[in-house]
Amino acid sequence: MASSSQYCPRWKYDVFLSFRGEDTRKTFTSHLYEGLRNRGIFTFQDDKRLEHGDSIPQELLKAIIESQVALIVFSKNYATSRWCLNELVKIMECKCENGQMVIPVFYDVDPSHVRNQTESFAEAFAEHEIKYKDDVLGMQKVQGWRTVLTAAANLKGYDIRDGIESENIQQIVNYISSKLCKIAYSSSSLQDIVGINAHLEKVKSLLKIEIDDVRMVGIWGIGGVGKTTIAKAIFDTLSDQFEAACFLEDVKENATKSHLHSLQNTLLSELLRQKYDYANNKYDGKRRISCRLSSKKVLIVLDDIDHSDHLEYLAGDLGWFGNGSRVVVTTRNRHLIEKDDAIYEVPTLPDHESMELFNQHAFKKEVPDEHFKNFSLEVVNHAKGLPLALKVWGSLLHKKSLTQWRSTVDQIKKNSSSEIVKKLKISYDGLEPEEQKIFLDMACFFRGDEKKVVIEILESCDFGAEYGLDVLIDKSLVFISKNDRIEMHDLIQDMGRYVVKMQKDLGKQSRLWDAEDFEEVMVNNTGTKSMEAIRLQRIQKLRFSKKAMKKMIKLRILYIGHFVPDQQFALANDDSIEYLPNSLCWFDWHGYPWESLPENFEPKGLVHLDLQYSFLRHLWIGTKHLPFLRKLNLSFSGSLRWTPDFTGMPNLEYLNLVECTSLEEVHHSLGCCSKLIELDLDGCKSLKRFPYVDVESLESLYLYGCSSLEEFPEILGRMKPGLEIKMERSGIRELPSSIQYLTHITKLDLSFLENLVALPSSICKLKGLMELNVSYCLKLESLPEEIGDLENLKELRAKFTQISRPPSSIVHLNKLKFLTFQKSEVGLEDGVFFVFPQVNEGLSLLDNLRLDYCNLIDEGLPEDIGCLSSLKMLNLSGNNFKHLPRNIAQLGALQSLDLSYCKRLKELPDFMEMRNLETLNLSDCINLEEVHHSVTFLKNLHTLILTNCIQLKRFPGLCIDSLWYLCLQGCSSLENFPKILGSTIVESDIHMLDSVMRDLEVPHSLSQEIVSVSQRVFSIVRCRKKCSSQQIPSWFHHQGKDKNVSVNLPENWYIPDNFLGFAVCYSGKAVYTTGHLIPLCDDGMSWMTWELDFFYLPKYTRYSSSIHVFLVPLARLWDTSKANGKTPNDYGLIRLCFDKKRAYGFRLLYKDDLELEALNWDKEENNDDQPTEHSIGTYVARTLQNCCLTHRLF
């Protein structure tokens, strides 16, 4: 059987998302991407796609080729983008050539329109044909687009024009997840994982996933026998059958490198599908796991545990996990899992499978060449069925001559020791000297580290790291994990460390990684020139001689991480270390405990110096010649007073001085670092002076929180395009006129500069500037008159400033997309009114404008505001105008309008032209008396908020299919309940019932009207009843305890004039969206699925264990407009699905229900008493009776 390295993916991405950015980027596609990401599906989404022209960037083409699945979101304007069409051509090409899966999703578009290029697709192709009418090649391209559109539309996919978006996304994600798991398993099978099927069947028989309990299965065996391979195959084939799954790799190694609570956070992050880092220690993590996962059906694999703590704190009690969960553990130590758990002992391979596996790696085929047959038999016999040995030796002998085979097999046979580690050393012996060094570094230090970082470290030592790594991968000594980290098998790592430990004298060993060994060498001063590298992950105490490193003249790497010196160390080490090896190439010591480096330290080959969290006051006196130094990190060195002379660092690229809180100045020689790319001084609150910088290569300058720095840095020379400067919360008082020379700056963040009074006019010469932020500059009173010259500006943020009149030239910013002058509610009464200039057909691309709390009066808004043709979001909340400009009605692209807290607003404009408006917020408009009747024509409106509009008396009828949220809470003067017509009555979840009945003192008749309307409109009539008993009331005919329940409905159960709906009851704590109902017809097709919104009921929260009753009208589940000839009686089965296993009750409700009528529902119950089974039945009967008084349901 092949080792776990065979699970290295063929594909870089799981899914490539193709979509029309302007149609779906901020809506469906973003939600779909999030759903895929939360499921752990690695998805490529081009967040910066501009979709201009025909040419697609090479990185996008590469991403398409490297993606296992292409998910195409077809929308109305998809075909208008030549970019999207060319992308589709490449996708379909890859489908044919590489077998990628392609899944079309039809969002708001009929599949036939895509297939036949009709409707909006016909219009788009008419434009393309006009463009290419005189271009033969162009017309051929257009025909090619038509061909791939037809082919893609004919594929099996998802038509999501109807239904609920969240459910559609869930279906798509579930389908892709299951397909990827099957492909992963199939792909692994194609790689001939010898003997895997038999192992899978054995483990599955122990897992018994068909049983709804919680189980743990141990996979036990010797090292190299294939435990991890089996566990990964189980994970890949079964994970889609669980709500969430997590494979914790190499627990033993990772627990050594970091704390157990870090692994607990990883486990929670994977299973909760969100970043989780709240566990502070292993005890806290244990509590959080048991709390957060108790209702989830999860699959957890803990790979390679070797200590009882690993199991106790990661999966110590099966009660931590929801019903149906499974925990799989791999270990060499049987005693860790021999309680009541099922154990699979992994056997070694039988002879025929051993030979098959060996042949795969030695000859890349199942049958060996005749000349090598006898040698192959000898190797297989010595491997004794151990897959790792067969693989490693097979890879070692691949493409070797007969003579080399004879020599290698002799070495294997001579090693009579039974320790496989010693046998594996033959592979090490076959490496070149530099390859051996690279391998030992990886085995001793870098397992589990990012490939990119490891390559960088090794290259700093002048190794051919990329080539060496390829050799090690080819020899099956190393592999790259899915998240691009260096990995190897435990036995391979043991073998590497065995090679180092063959030298018994610690001081003469080439590498040290154990803290106790390190201390012994340092205290006894036994280090020698044999020492090449030292790396300690964590160290809590440190003692060593001042001259301990003097003899280590070949030390390349010194890495001491997370050392926090205590007072005892300080007393024992009054003097600084006297010697550090000049041979160092990579020097990394977090918490370096002395005030400076040794004066005799002259590491001319040093590439990387990282002394973050050090106790340094200065690095050294004078100049050091460090021609190869590229990175210098002294961050969080709170005692550092000044930086070194940079004259001898001509190749420095990254300088990090973050939170050096005592640093007062940066050495003037910084300008000599002509290759500097990033300079970060965030949090240097004592910094007063900054040198001239004449560096063309600079890309980033960060001065956040440099509160003592009052002068803007003088940056000269030609800058690279894309320069970003962030200076928020610094002490800058003014900007120099020389800022105009930063012509390539794209981002300038000056927010929170409390002393900044004005911007120089020269800032308007920054033609490349795309983002300018002056928010929270509390003394800034104006913007330069020439601000309109910033021809590439896309974002201007100026909230919470003193600006009250933006310059008229601001309307010339024709690439501006986001603009805010937002202020706080505090400044509304200061007598300074904000005035926005006339638009004059400018700001043509502006799509988001925020002028909330700007103290706008009627004259403050431009009369031609309707000329903002691209505006999608407009926030005018908290202002003092009484009327809005009539021209505002021409904002045809507007999607969101916020007028909340405009307390003087008396009337609304005609909304007729705002056909794209989706959200209208009028909350706390306390002088508003009516809503303009044109609101009923807003066919895309889904959210309408009128909270606390206390003067509102009249409300127009609504006939809006899209409306799903309407809030009238606190509208105490409302005279009529709005008539809600159209399909809204079925498909909306309008949140007004509780608020209206709670806040309105209405006559009894209006209360009845609201109740009857609720039967047509609301998801559920929520009975405000809970009972402290766990018993389901006896009048629920169908009872039980389960997560998924199917109830057969009697024949002709639906009687039009009699049937009211369904009563659903469940036990336990109330939670939001506990479950849903699914009616099924005879052919197994479901009609509609709606979640039951189960809320906490405040009145009875003292009863923590309770039952909850809900009434679900049939209207919630049945849409007559989409019945397609079916009637409710065609549905003979209803399924009740909860979030977890619960006690439940279910009942069909009829008007003439004699059993409920027998309850004395006329008797007034004491609302303060604990509700009982009888009172709940009484309440249900009363609610149903009220519903029937004024309105028949159907």
WOWO-V875681 format. One record per helix or strand of 2 or more residues. SS is the DSSP state (A for helix, B for strand). FROM is the first residue (numbers start at 1). TO is the last residue. Records with the same first field share a line. If there is no record, write none. Layout:
SS: FROM-TO  FROM-TO
//
This chain:
A: 4-7  21-24  28-38  58-65  78-80  82-98  111-116  120-131  136-153  165-190  196-207  227-241  251-257  260-272  282-292  308-315  318-320  334-336  351-362  370-383  387-397  402-414  420-429  433-446  451-460  465-474  490-501  506-508  515-524  567-572  668-672  737-741  761-765  785-789  808-812  825-829  858-860  865-867  886-890  933-937  984-987  993-999  1004-1017  1098-1100  1114-1116  1120-1122  1128-1130  1154-1157  1173-1190
B: 13-19  43-44  67-74  101-106  158-159  215-220  244-248  298-305  326-331  342-345  479-480  485-487  511-512  533-536  557-560  586-589  608-610  631-633  654-656  678-680  700-702  723-726  745-749  771-773  795-797  818-820  848-850  873-875  896-898  919-921  943-945  965-967  1021-1027  1038-1048  1059-1067  1075-1081  1086-1092  1107-1113  1131-1150
//
